[in-house]
Amino acid sequence: MTDDAQAAPWPPAIELVGRHAIVTPLAPAHAPALAEAVRDGALWKLWYTSVPSPETMETDIAARLAGRERGVWLPFAVVAKASGQPVGMTSYLNIDADNRRLEVGSTWYRRSAQRTAINTECKRMLLAHAFEDLDCIAVEIRTHFFNTPSRRAIERLGAKLDGILRNHSRMPDGTLRDTCVYSIIASEWPTVRRHLDWRLESESAVPGD
């Protein structure tokens, strides 16, 4: 193995293209469109999330890209194919290359894109890439204990609750976060994939999605 190959980050950068969305490597140039997207629903005001505000978008993107340099984060912008505009962000993070484990997270979508085929398709593409191309043994999804909409959405994907990390981290407002840790393991992926395909077919048939 060459020195360059040894130094290459895992997982490598990739663009995933679906029928409704494109998951593309995050770049500083995405900041203006993402600052506009996050205003739809004023998502940064939800106390149980850590969504960047329009004013902190450039700083948030820089932090995600710095995580990429350290090999612990692979951030993406989510682009709606219908409009060609970014509607949110997502990431591979908590990357454990030695054990082929990672988390899909740090995700947010503008309100008009939530609970649409875009979200389901992005999760479908990210999970498929993780299990089928990266040979992951497990993929985690985490959220705040009090983020009920997120917990329900994760459970709808077919992920199972591994446990709750109490006083796991401190939120921007100073409160302590209990983190719910969900996962999908490799042996479950074929069934979860079929479930997501079924959901995507149903959601794709809804006008406006």
N, C-alpha and C positions, 0 to 999 in steps of 0.2 A: 504494500500500500504506500502511495506517495505521501509526502508531508502535506500537500494540499488537500488530499483526500481525508487525511487524519484531522485536519483543521476545519473541514467543512462542517457547518452546523447541521444538526438533525433536529427536526425534519427539514429538508431543503425547501426553499421557497417554491410555491406553485400557484397557478391560477386555476380555479375550478369553475367550470361554466355549465349552467343548467338552463332549463327552459325559462325560468322566471328571474334568476339572479346570477350574478357573477361574484365569486369570492376571490378578490385580487389582493396581492401584497400591499399593505398600507404604505403610503408615502406622504411626505409633508404637503404635497400639492393637493391632497384630499381635504385639507383643513377647512377651507371656506365652505365647501358643499356640506361637510359634516357639521360645521357650526350652524348652518341653516337647518339641517335635518333634525338636530337635537332640540331645536325650538318647537318642533311639532310635538306637543305634549309636555314641554318644559320638564324633560325627564330628569335633569340634574336636581330638581327640587324634591324628588322622592327620597325621604331620609334614609331608607333602607337600601339604597343603591349607591354606587360610586361612579355615576355617569358624569362625564365632563360637561361643563357649561360651555356656551359659545365662546366666552372669554378665555377659558382654559384649554380649548381644543388643541391649539398648537403645542402647548406644554404636554398634554396627555399623549399626543401622537409621538412627541419626542421621547417620552418615557417608555412607550411601547417599543419604539425602535431601538432604544438603548438596551432593553431587555433582549431584543433579538441579537444584538452584538454580544451579549453575555451568554447566549445560547439557551435561555430559559423561556423565551417568548417568540412566537411567530404570529404577528398581528396582521389582520386583514381589514380591508374596507369591503362592505357589501354594497354592490351596485344593482339597482333594479334594471333589468333588461328593457322593460317597456319605456323607461324614461332616460336611461343611460346615466342616471344620477345616483350618487351614494346615498343610501338610506340608513346606514348604521355601520357598526364595527363588530368584529368577533376575533377570536384568537385561539391558537394552540398555546397553552402556557403550563407552568409547573412541569416542564419537559424533563423526563427521565430517560435519556437515550440508552443507558446501559440496560434498563429493564423494559424498554419499549412501552412506556406508559406516558400519558399526557392528559391534560384537561382541555376540554372545549369550554371557553368561558370568556369573561370580560366582554360580554355581548350586550349590545343595545340596538334597538331599532326605533326609528321615528314612529309616532303613534299610528299613522296611517298604514304602516307596514306590519304592525304587530298582529299576530294570529292570522296571518295570511300564508299563502303558499310559499312566499319568499323565506320565511323563517323555517318552515318544515324542509324546504329544499336545501337550504344552507346546512342545516344539521345533517341531512341525509348525505350531502356531498362530503362534509368534513368527517363524518363517521366512516363512510365508505373508504375514503382515502386513508384514514388512520388504520383501519382493520385490514383492508385489502391490498394497499400499496406499502404502508409502513410496517405492517405485521405487528401492530400493537397487541398487547395481551389484555389491556383494559383502557378504557377512556372514562375519565371522571367529568362530572358536571357539578359545580358547587353554587350555592346561593345562600343568602341571608335567611335565617329562620323565619323572620317576619315578612319575607317577600313571598307572600302566598301565591300571587299570580305566576311567579317564576317557578315555584315548587310544583304547582299543578302542571305547568307547561313541560317541565322536565319529566314528570311522571307520565304525561301523555306520550312522550317519546318512547317509553318503555324502560327507562333507567330505574334502578332499584336503590333504595336508601341504604348506604353502608353505615351511617351513623351521624352524630352531631358533634362537632368540635366546639366545645363551650369556651367562651371568652377567647375565641380564635384570633381576633384582630380588632383593631380600633378603627371606628368609622371617622370620616372627616369632621363630624359634629362632636366627637369625643366619646360617643357611646360605644359599648363593647358589642361585637358581633358574635353570635353563635352561628357557625357555618354548617349547613346541611350538605353532606357529601354523598352524592349519588354516583353510580357507575354502571357501565355496560361492559361486560367481559366478552372476550373473543368468542366463546362458545355460544353466547346469546345473540351475537350479531346477525346470523341468518334470519332468525325470527323477528328481531327488531327491524331489520331491513325490509322484510315483507310488510310489517305493520306501517312503516314510514311510506313505502310505496303506495299502500292502500290509502293512507291519509292524504298523500300528495295528489293522488287521482281525484279524491273527493274535493279537496280544496281548489284544485285547478279548474273544477267545473263551476265554481262560484263566480258569477260575473263581478268584475272589478278586482279580482285577486290576480 
